Amino acid sequence: MPVLRFKAEDVRRVVEHSIAAPKQSEQVVEYVPHTTRPIAAPAVLLVHDQGVYLVSNGKPRDIAGADATDRKDEGRSFCAYAIGCHPEKDADWYETARGLVGGDDFVETLPWARKLKALIDGGARIITLRMTRDSIEIVHDRAPDRTRRKL
C-alpha cells in the first residue's frame, strides 16, 4: 500500500488556515452535471497534478509568496508537498508521484484538519497517509488511525 509522507511544519500551515478560515469550499461530487455539497468540518485537499500535496480547503485561499497581500485572488495556494513529490525540488517527482498514487490527476477532500493539527501539536514531525484502492487513512507511528476516507 502506498504511503505518503508530509513534513509536519508544512502541514501545520495548511491545517491552521483551514481551521481559521471563515468558509470552506464545497466538495465537487460530480462534474457532469456539476454537483457540489458543503463540507461539514475544516478540511484539507489531497491533490495530484503537478506533484502530490495537501492544500487548505478554506476560503479565502492561503496564497503563497511575497505578493500575497497585494493580490488576494491571484497566485498559487500554499501547498504541503509529499516528500519526494515536489516538482521544483525533486528531480524524480513525476516518477515518484506516479509510483505512489498512479498517473491520473485527482482531488480528495479530507475533513481532518483538526485531527492533523492535534497530531502535529502532539509532536508529530511527519504526517503519514496510507492509500489503498478505495480509501485513505492517517497512519500513526504506533498503529493506523481509524480515520478513513472511502474513495
Rosetta constraint file for C-alpha pairs under 8 A:
AtomPair CA 1 CA 130 HARMONIC 6.71 0.50
AtomPair CA 1 CA 131 HARMONIC 6.15 0.50
AtomPair CA 1 CA 132 HARMONIC 5.82 0.50
AtomPair CA 2 CA 100 HARMONIC 5.29 0.50
AtomPair CA 2 CA 101 HARMONIC 7.18 0.50
AtomPair CA 2 CA 130 HARMONIC 5.93 0.50
AtomPair CA 2 CA 131 HARMONIC 5.51 0.50
AtomPair CA 2 CA 132 HARMONIC 7.11 0.50
AtomPair CA 3 CA 100 HARMONIC 7.08 0.50
AtomPair CA 3 CA 128 HARMONIC 6.65 0.50
AtomPair CA 3 CA 129 HARMONIC 5.68 0.50
AtomPair CA 3 CA 130 HARMONIC 4.46 0.50
AtomPair CA 3 CA 131 HARMONIC 6.25 0.50
AtomPair CA 4 CA 82 HARMONIC 5.97 0.50
AtomPair CA 4 CA 83 HARMONIC 7.32 0.50
AtomPair CA 4 CA 100 HARMONIC 7.35 0.50
AtomPair CA 4 CA 128 HARMONIC 5.60 0.50
AtomPair CA 4 CA 129 HARMONIC 5.12 0.50
AtomPair CA 4 CA 130 HARMONIC 6.32 0.50
AtomPair CA 4 CA 131 HARMONIC 7.80 0.50
AtomPair CA 5 CA 82 HARMONIC 5.38 0.50
AtomPair CA 5 CA 83 HARMONIC 5.63 0.50
AtomPair CA 5 CA 126 HARMONIC 6.32 0.50
AtomPair CA 5 CA 127 HARMONIC 5.65 0.50
AtomPair CA 5 CA 128 HARMONIC 4.54 0.50
AtomPair CA 5 CA 129 HARMONIC 6.53 0.50
AtomPair CA 6 CA 10 HARMONIC 7.48 0.50
AtomPair CA 6 CA 11 HARMONIC 6.94 0.50
AtomPair CA 6 CA 80 HARMONIC 6.81 0.50
AtomPair CA 6 CA 81 HARMONIC 6.40 0.50
AtomPair CA 6 CA 82 HARMONIC 4.72 0.50
AtomPair CA 6 CA 83 HARMONIC 5.70 0.50
AtomPair CA 6 CA 126 HARMONIC 5.57 0.50
AtomPair CA 6 CA 127 HARMONIC 5.08 0.50
AtomPair CA 6 CA 128 HARMONIC 6.42 0.50
AtomPair CA 7 CA 11 HARMONIC 6.44 0.50
AtomPair CA 7 CA 80 HARMONIC 7.43 0.50
AtomPair CA 7 CA 82 HARMONIC 7.62 0.50
AtomPair CA 7 CA 83 HARMONIC 7.36 0.50
AtomPair CA 7 CA 125 HARMONIC 6.30 0.50
AtomPair CA 7 CA 126 HARMONIC 4.91 0.50
AtomPair CA 7 CA 127 HARMONIC 6.40 0.50
AtomPair CA 8 CA 12 HARMONIC 5.94 0.50
AtomPair CA 8 CA 120 HARMONIC 6.17 0.50
AtomPair CA 8 CA 124 HARMONIC 6.61 0.50
AtomPair CA 8 CA 125 HARMONIC 4.91 0.50
AtomPair CA 8 CA 126 HARMONIC 4.99 0.50
AtomPair CA 8 CA 127 HARMONIC 5.78 0.50
AtomPair CA 9 CA 13 HARMONIC 7.06 0.50
AtomPair CA 9 CA 125 HARMONIC 7.28 0.50
AtomPair CA 10 CA 14 HARMONIC 6.86 0.50
AtomPair CA 10 CA 79 HARMONIC 7.62 0.50
AtomPair CA 10 CA 80 HARMONIC 5.03 0.50
AtomPair CA 10 CA 81 HARMONIC 7.93 0.50
AtomPair CA 11 CA 15 HARMONIC 6.19 0.50
AtomPair CA 11 CA 54 HARMONIC 7.28 0.50
AtomPair CA 11 CA 80 HARMONIC 5.56 0.50
AtomPair CA 11 CA 116 HARMONIC 7.98 0.50
AtomPair CA 11 CA 127 HARMONIC 7.72 0.50
AtomPair CA 12 CA 16 HARMONIC 5.92 0.50
AtomPair CA 12 CA 117 HARMONIC 6.37 0.50
AtomPair CA 12 CA 120 HARMONIC 6.96 0.50
AtomPair CA 13 CA 17 HARMONIC 6.08 0.50
AtomPair CA 14 CA 18 HARMONIC 6.35 0.50
AtomPair CA 14 CA 44 HARMONIC 7.22 0.50
AtomPair CA 14 CA 54 HARMONIC 7.25 0.50
AtomPair CA 14 CA 55 HARMONIC 5.74 0.50
AtomPair CA 14 CA 56 HARMONIC 4.94 0.50
AtomPair CA 14 CA 78 HARMONIC 7.34 0.50
AtomPair CA 14 CA 79 HARMONIC 7.20 0.50
AtomPair CA 14 CA 80 HARMONIC 7.05 0.50
AtomPair CA 15 CA 19 HARMONIC 6.10 0.50
AtomPair CA 15 CA 42 HARMONIC 7.97 0.50
AtomPair CA 15 CA 43 HARMONIC 7.56 0.50
AtomPair CA 15 CA 44 HARMONIC 6.80 0.50
AtomPair CA 15 CA 56 HARMONIC 6.34 0.50
AtomPair CA 15 CA 113 HARMONIC 4.84 0.50
AtomPair CA 15 CA 114 HARMONIC 7.04 0.50
AtomPair CA 15 CA 116 HARMONIC 7.07 0.50
AtomPair CA 15 CA 117 HARMONIC 6.22 0.50
AtomPair CA 16 CA 20 HARMONIC 6.07 0.50
AtomPair CA 16 CA 113 HARMONIC 7.59 0.50
AtomPair CA 16 CA 117 HARMONIC 7.29 0.50
AtomPair CA 17 CA 21 HARMONIC 5.88 0.50
AtomPair CA 17 CA 56 HARMONIC 6.35 0.50
AtomPair CA 17 CA 58 HARMONIC 6.52 0.50
AtomPair CA 17 CA 62 HARMONIC 6.86 0.50
AtomPair CA 18 CA 24 HARMONIC 7.46 0.50
AtomPair CA 18 CA 42 HARMONIC 5.46 0.50
AtomPair CA 18 CA 43 HARMONIC 6.23 0.50
AtomPair CA 18 CA 44 HARMONIC 6.98 0.50
AtomPair CA 18 CA 56 HARMONIC 5.12 0.50
AtomPair CA 18 CA 57 HARMONIC 5.83 0.50
AtomPair CA 18 CA 58 HARMONIC 4.46 0.50
AtomPair CA 18 CA 59 HARMONIC 7.87 0.50
AtomPair CA 18 CA 113 HARMONIC 6.67 0.50
AtomPair CA 19 CA 42 HARMONIC 5.33 0.50
AtomPair CA 19 CA 43 HARMONIC 7.83 0.50
AtomPair CA 19 CA 58 HARMONIC 7.47 0.50
AtomPair CA 19 CA 113 HARMONIC 6.63 0.50
AtomPair CA 19 CA 114 HARMONIC 7.02 0.50
AtomPair CA 20 CA 58 HARMONIC 7.84 0.50
AtomPair CA 21 CA 58 HARMONIC 5.00 0.50
AtomPair CA 21 CA 59 HARMONIC 5.79 0.50
AtomPair CA 21 CA 60 HARMONIC 6.99 0.50
AtomPair CA 22 CA 58 HARMONIC 7.27 0.50
AtomPair CA 22 CA 59 HARMONIC 6.60 0.50
AtomPair CA 22 CA 60 HARMONIC 7.86 0.50
AtomPair CA 23 CA 58 HARMONIC 5.79 0.50
AtomPair CA 23 CA 59 HARMONIC 5.14 0.50
AtomPair CA 23 CA 60 HARMONIC 7.48 0.50
AtomPair CA 24 CA 38 HARMONIC 7.75 0.50
AtomPair CA 24 CA 39 HARMONIC 6.49 0.50
AtomPair CA 24 CA 42 HARMONIC 6.71 0.50
AtomPair CA 24 CA 43 HARMONIC 7.49 0.50
AtomPair CA 24 CA 57 HARMONIC 5.57 0.50
AtomPair CA 24 CA 58 HARMONIC 4.49 0.50
AtomPair CA 24 CA 59 HARMONIC 5.52 0.50
AtomPair CA 25 CA 38 HARMONIC 7.34 0.50
AtomPair CA 25 CA 39 HARMONIC 7.18 0.50
AtomPair CA 25 CA 57 HARMONIC 5.70 0.50
AtomPair CA 25 CA 58 HARMONIC 6.25 0.50
AtomPair CA 25 CA 59 HARMONIC 6.35 0.50
AtomPair CA 26 CA 36 HARMONIC 5.92 0.50
AtomPair CA 26 CA 37 HARMONIC 5.47 0.50
AtomPair CA 26 CA 38 HARMONIC 4.63 0.50
AtomPair CA 26 CA 39 HARMONIC 5.81 0.50
AtomPair CA 27 CA 36 HARMONIC 5.33 0.50
AtomPair CA 27 CA 37 HARMONIC 5.31 0.50
AtomPair CA 27 CA 38 HARMONIC 6.16 0.50
AtomPair CA 27 CA 39 HARMONIC 6.39 0.50
AtomPair CA 27 CA 109 HARMONIC 6.81 0.50
AtomPair CA 28 CA 34 HARMONIC 7.46 0.50
AtomPair CA 28 CA 35 HARMONIC 6.03 0.50
AtomPair CA 28 CA 36 HARMONIC 4.36 0.50
AtomPair CA 28 CA 37 HARMONIC 6.62 0.50
AtomPair CA 29 CA 34 HARMONIC 7.70 0.50
AtomPair CA 29 CA 35 HARMONIC 5.49 0.50
AtomPair CA 29 CA 36 HARMONIC 5.18 0.50
AtomPair CA 29 CA 37 HARMONIC 6.81 0.50
AtomPair CA 30 CA 34 HARMONIC 5.49 0.50
AtomPair CA 30 CA 35 HARMONIC 5.09 0.50
AtomPair CA 30 CA 36 HARMONIC 7.03 0.50
AtomPair CA 31 CA 35 HARMONIC 6.45 0.50
AtomPair CA 39 CA 43 HARMONIC 7.45 0.50
AtomPair CA 39 CA 111 HARMONIC 7.50 0.50
AtomPair CA 40 CA 111 HARMONIC 7.55 0.50
AtomPair CA 41 CA 111 HARMONIC 5.55 0.50
AtomPair CA 41 CA 112 HARMONIC 7.57 0.50
AtomPair CA 41 CA 113 HARMONIC 7.87 0.50
AtomPair CA 42 CA 57 HARMONIC 7.23 0.50
AtomPair CA 42 CA 58 HARMONIC 7.23 0.50
AtomPair CA 42 CA 111 HARMONIC 5.84 0.50
AtomPair CA 42 CA 112 HARMONIC 6.91 0.50
AtomPair CA 42 CA 113 HARMONIC 5.49 0.50
AtomPair CA 42 CA 114 HARMONIC 7.08 0.50
AtomPair CA 43 CA 56 HARMONIC 6.68 0.50
AtomPair CA 43 CA 57 HARMONIC 5.48 0.50
AtomPair CA 43 CA 58 HARMONIC 7.44 0.50
AtomPair CA 43 CA 109 HARMONIC 6.56 0.50
AtomPair CA 43 CA 110 HARMONIC 5.43 0.50
AtomPair CA 43 CA 111 HARMONIC 4.01 0.50
AtomPair CA 43 CA 112 HARMONIC 5.56 0.50
AtomPair CA 43 CA 113 HARMONIC 5.06 0.50
AtomPair CA 44 CA 54 HARMONIC 6.25 0.50
AtomPair CA 44 CA 55 HARMONIC 5.62 0.50
AtomPair CA 44 CA 56 HARMONIC 4.72 0.50
AtomPair CA 44 CA 57 HARMONIC 5.18 0.50
AtomPair CA 44 CA 109 HARMONIC 6.10 0.50
AtomPair CA 44 CA 110 HARMONIC 5.35 0.50
AtomPair CA 44 CA 111 HARMONIC 6.37 0.50
AtomPair CA 44 CA 112 HARMONIC 6.78 0.50
AtomPair CA 44 CA 113 HARMONIC 6.02 0.50
AtomPair CA 45 CA 54 HARMONIC 5.41 0.50
AtomPair CA 45 CA 55 HARMONIC 5.23 0.50
AtomPair CA 45 CA 56 HARMONIC 6.22 0.50
AtomPair CA 45 CA 57 HARMONIC 6.10 0.50
AtomPair CA 45 CA 107 HARMONIC 6.35 0.50
AtomPair CA 45 CA 108 HARMONIC 5.59 0.50
AtomPair CA 45 CA 109 HARMONIC 4.70 0.50
AtomPair CA 45 CA 110 HARMONIC 5.95 0.50
AtomPair CA 46 CA 52 HARMONIC 7.35 0.50
AtomPair CA 46 CA 53 HARMONIC 5.84 0.50
AtomPair CA 46 CA 54 HARMONIC 4.71 0.50
AtomPair CA 46 CA 55 HARMONIC 6.81 0.50
AtomPair CA 46 CA 107 HARMONIC 5.63 0.50
AtomPair CA 46 CA 108 HARMONIC 5.12 0.50
AtomPair CA 46 CA 109 HARMONIC 6.48 0.50
AtomPair CA 46 CA 110 HARMONIC 7.14 0.50
AtomPair CA 47 CA 51 HARMONIC 7.92 0.50
AtomPair CA 47 CA 52 HARMONIC 5.61 0.50
AtomPair CA 47 CA 53 HARMONIC 5.38 0.50
AtomPair CA 47 CA 54 HARMONIC 6.26 0.50
AtomPair CA 47 CA 55 HARMONIC 7.65 0.50
AtomPair CA 47 CA 105 HARMONIC 7.49 0.50
AtomPair CA 47 CA 106 HARMONIC 5.75 0.50
AtomPair CA 47 CA 107 HARMONIC 4.53 0.50
AtomPair CA 47 CA 108 HARMONIC 6.56 0.50
AtomPair CA 48 CA 52 HARMONIC 4.51 0.50
AtomPair CA 48 CA 53 HARMONIC 6.71 0.50
AtomPair CA 48 CA 97 HARMONIC 7.88 0.50
AtomPair CA 48 CA 101 HARMONIC 7.80 0.50
AtomPair CA 48 CA 104 HARMONIC 7.63 0.50
AtomPair CA 48 CA 105 HARMONIC 4.98 0.50
AtomPair CA 48 CA 106 HARMONIC 5.29 0.50
AtomPair CA 48 CA 107 HARMONIC 6.60 0.50
AtomPair CA 49 CA 104 HARMONIC 7.97 0.50
AtomPair CA 49 CA 105 HARMONIC 5.02 0.50
AtomPair CA 49 CA 106 HARMONIC 7.02 0.50
AtomPair CA 50 CA 86 HARMONIC 7.90 0.50
AtomPair CA 50 CA 87 HARMONIC 6.46 0.50
AtomPair CA 51 CA 81 HARMONIC 7.18 0.50
AtomPair CA 51 CA 82 HARMONIC 7.94 0.50
AtomPair CA 51 CA 85 HARMONIC 5.02 0.50
AtomPair CA 51 CA 86 HARMONIC 5.38 0.50
AtomPair CA 51 CA 87 HARMONIC 5.74 0.50
AtomPair CA 51 CA 93 HARMONIC 6.59 0.50
AtomPair CA 51 CA 94 HARMONIC 6.87 0.50
AtomPair CA 51 CA 97 HARMONIC 6.40 0.50
AtomPair CA 52 CA 81 HARMONIC 5.84 0.50
AtomPair CA 52 CA 82 HARMONIC 5.70 0.50
AtomPair CA 52 CA 85 HARMONIC 5.59 0.50
AtomPair CA 52 CA 86 HARMONIC 7.14 0.50
AtomPair CA 52 CA 97 HARMONIC 6.37 0.50
AtomPair CA 53 CA 79 HARMONIC 5.97 0.50
AtomPair CA 53 CA 80 HARMONIC 5.32 0.50
AtomPair CA 53 CA 81 HARMONIC 4.09 0.50
AtomPair CA 53 CA 82 HARMONIC 5.47 0.50
AtomPair CA 53 CA 85 HARMONIC 7.75 0.50
AtomPair CA 54 CA 79 HARMONIC 5.76 0.50
AtomPair CA 54 CA 80 HARMONIC 5.11 0.50
AtomPair CA 54 CA 81 HARMONIC 6.40 0.50
AtomPair CA 54 CA 82 HARMONIC 7.79 0.50
AtomPair CA 55 CA 77 HARMONIC 7.20 0.50
AtomPair CA 55 CA 78 HARMONIC 6.54 0.50
AtomPair CA 55 CA 79 HARMONIC 5.00 0.50
AtomPair CA 55 CA 80 HARMONIC 6.47 0.50
AtomPair CA 56 CA 61 HARMONIC 7.42 0.50
AtomPair CA 56 CA 62 HARMONIC 7.24 0.50
AtomPair CA 56 CA 78 HARMONIC 7.94 0.50
AtomPair CA 56 CA 79 HARMONIC 7.96 0.50
AtomPair CA 57 CA 61 HARMONIC 7.62 0.50
AtomPair CA 58 CA 62 HARMONIC 7.75 0.50
AtomPair CA 60 CA 72 HARMONIC 7.87 0.50
AtomPair CA 61 CA 72 HARMONIC 7.75 0.50
AtomPair CA 61 CA 73 HARMONIC 7.77 0.50
AtomPair CA 61 CA 77 HARMONIC 6.33 0.50
AtomPair CA 62 CA 77 HARMONIC 5.31 0.50
AtomPair CA 62 CA 78 HARMONIC 5.84 0.50
AtomPair CA 63 CA 68 HARMONIC 5.41 0.50
AtomPair CA 63 CA 72 HARMONIC 6.99 0.50
AtomPair CA 63 CA 74 HARMONIC 7.70 0.50
AtomPair CA 63 CA 75 HARMONIC 6.24 0.50
AtomPair CA 63 CA 76 HARMONIC 5.64 0.50
AtomPair CA 63 CA 77 HARMONIC 4.35 0.50
AtomPair CA 63 CA 78 HARMONIC 5.66 0.50
AtomPair CA 64 CA 68 HARMONIC 6.19 0.50
AtomPair CA 64 CA 75 HARMONIC 7.19 0.50
AtomPair CA 64 CA 76 HARMONIC 5.90 0.50
AtomPair CA 64 CA 77 HARMONIC 5.40 0.50
AtomPair CA 64 CA 78 HARMONIC 4.63 0.50
AtomPair CA 65 CA 75 HARMONIC 7.95 0.50
AtomPair CA 65 CA 76 HARMONIC 7.97 0.50
AtomPair CA 67 CA 71 HARMONIC 6.71 0.50
AtomPair CA 68 CA 72 HARMONIC 6.04 0.50
AtomPair CA 68 CA 74 HARMONIC 7.91 0.50
AtomPair CA 68 CA 75 HARMONIC 7.34 0.50
AtomPair CA 71 CA 75 HARMONIC 7.58 0.50
AtomPair CA 81 CA 85 HARMONIC 6.25 0.50
AtomPair CA 81 CA 86 HARMONIC 5.71 0.50
AtomPair CA 82 CA 86 HARMONIC 7.01 0.50
AtomPair CA 84 CA 90 HARMONIC 5.72 0.50
AtomPair CA 84 CA 92 HARMONIC 7.48 0.50
AtomPair CA 84 CA 93 HARMONIC 5.75 0.50
AtomPair CA 84 CA 96 HARMONIC 6.50 0.50
AtomPair CA 84 CA 97 HARMONIC 7.72 0.50
AtomPair CA 85 CA 90 HARMONIC 6.38 0.50
AtomPair CA 85 CA 92 HARMONIC 7.77 0.50
AtomPair CA 85 CA 93 HARMONIC 4.39 0.50
AtomPair CA 85 CA 94 HARMONIC 7.00 0.50
AtomPair CA 85 CA 96 HARMONIC 6.29 0.50
AtomPair CA 85 CA 97 HARMONIC 5.63 0.50
AtomPair CA 86 CA 90 HARMONIC 5.42 0.50
AtomPair CA 86 CA 93 HARMONIC 5.87 0.50
AtomPair CA 87 CA 91 HARMONIC 7.23 0.50
AtomPair CA 87 CA 93 HARMONIC 5.67 0.50
AtomPair CA 87 CA 94 HARMONIC 7.42 0.50
AtomPair CA 92 CA 96 HARMONIC 6.12 0.50
AtomPair CA 93 CA 97 HARMONIC 5.87 0.50
AtomPair CA 94 CA 98 HARMONIC 6.07 0.50
AtomPair CA 95 CA 99 HARMONIC 6.04 0.50
AtomPair CA 96 CA 100 HARMONIC 6.24 0.50
AtomPair CA 97 CA 101 HARMONIC 5.95 0.50
AtomPair CA 97 CA 102 HARMONIC 7.02 0.50
AtomPair CA 97 CA 103 HARMONIC 7.93 0.50
AtomPair CA 98 CA 102 HARMONIC 4.35 0.50
AtomPair CA 98 CA 103 HARMONIC 5.10 0.50
AtomPair CA 101 CA 131 HARMONIC 7.88 0.50
AtomPair CA 108 CA 151 HARMONIC 7.96 0.50
AtomPair CA 110 CA 149 HARMONIC 6.95 0.50
AtomPair CA 112 CA 116 HARMONIC 6.01 0.50
AtomPair CA 113 CA 117 HARMONIC 6.16 0.50
AtomPair CA 114 CA 118 HARMONIC 6.16 0.50
AtomPair CA 115 CA 119 HARMONIC 6.42 0.50
AtomPair CA 116 CA 120 HARMONIC 6.35 0.50
AtomPair CA 116 CA 127 HARMONIC 7.68 0.50
AtomPair CA 117 CA 121 HARMONIC 5.98 0.50
AtomPair CA 118 CA 122 HARMONIC 5.95 0.50
AtomPair CA 119 CA 123 HARMONIC 6.59 0.50
AtomPair CA 119 CA 124 HARMONIC 5.60 0.50
AtomPair CA 119 CA 127 HARMONIC 7.99 0.50
AtomPair CA 120 CA 124 HARMONIC 4.67 0.50
AtomPair CA 120 CA 125 HARMONIC 6.77 0.50
AtomPair CA 120 CA 127 HARMONIC 7.92 0.50
AtomPair CA 127 CA 138 HARMONIC 7.72 0.50
AtomPair CA 127 CA 139 HARMONIC 7.72 0.50
AtomPair CA 127 CA 140 HARMONIC 7.99 0.50
AtomPair CA 128 CA 138 HARMONIC 6.02 0.50
AtomPair CA 128 CA 139 HARMONIC 5.39 0.50
AtomPair CA 128 CA 140 HARMONIC 7.12 0.50
AtomPair CA 129 CA 136 HARMONIC 6.59 0.50
AtomPair CA 129 CA 137 HARMONIC 5.53 0.50
AtomPair CA 129 CA 138 HARMONIC 4.66 0.50
AtomPair CA 129 CA 139 HARMONIC 5.70 0.50
AtomPair CA 130 CA 136 HARMONIC 5.66 0.50
AtomPair CA 130 CA 137 HARMONIC 5.32 0.50
AtomPair CA 130 CA 138 HARMONIC 6.40 0.50
AtomPair CA 130 CA 139 HARMONIC 6.49 0.50
AtomPair CA 131 CA 135 HARMONIC 5.96 0.50
AtomPair CA 131 CA 136 HARMONIC 4.55 0.50
AtomPair CA 131 CA 137 HARMONIC 6.65 0.50
AtomPair CA 132 CA 136 HARMONIC 6.31 0.50
AtomPair CA 133 CA 151 HARMONIC 7.92 0.50
AtomPair CA 134 CA 150 HARMONIC 5.70 0.50
AtomPair CA 134 CA 151 HARMONIC 4.90 0.50
AtomPair CA 135 CA 148 HARMONIC 6.40 0.50
AtomPair CA 135 CA 149 HARMONIC 5.26 0.50
AtomPair CA 135 CA 150 HARMONIC 4.32 0.50
AtomPair CA 135 CA 151 HARMONIC 5.21 0.50
AtomPair CA 136 CA 148 HARMONIC 5.59 0.50
AtomPair CA 136 CA 149 HARMONIC 5.17 0.50
AtomPair CA 136 CA 150 HARMONIC 6.71 0.50
AtomPair CA 136 CA 151 HARMONIC 7.56 0.50
AtomPair CA 137 CA 144 HARMONIC 7.28 0.50
AtomPair CA 137 CA 145 HARMONIC 6.65 0.50
AtomPair CA 137 CA 146 HARMONIC 7.31 0.50
AtomPair CA 137 CA 147 HARMONIC 5.79 0.50
AtomPair CA 137 CA 148 HARMONIC 4.44 0.50
AtomPair CA 137 CA 149 HARMONIC 6.41 0.50
AtomPair CA 138 CA 144 HARMONIC 6.41 0.50
AtomPair CA 138 CA 145 HARMONIC 5.43 0.50
AtomPair CA 138 CA 146 HARMONIC 7.75 0.50
AtomPair CA 138 CA 147 HARMONIC 6.35 0.50
AtomPair CA 138 CA 148 HARMONIC 7.11 0.50
AtomPair CA 139 CA 143 HARMONIC 6.36 0.50
AtomPair CA 139 CA 144 HARMONIC 4.29 0.50
AtomPair CA 139 CA 145 HARMONIC 5.47 0.50
AtomPair CA 140 CA 144 HARMONIC 5.58 0.50
AtomPair CA 140 CA 145 HARMONIC 6.38 0.50
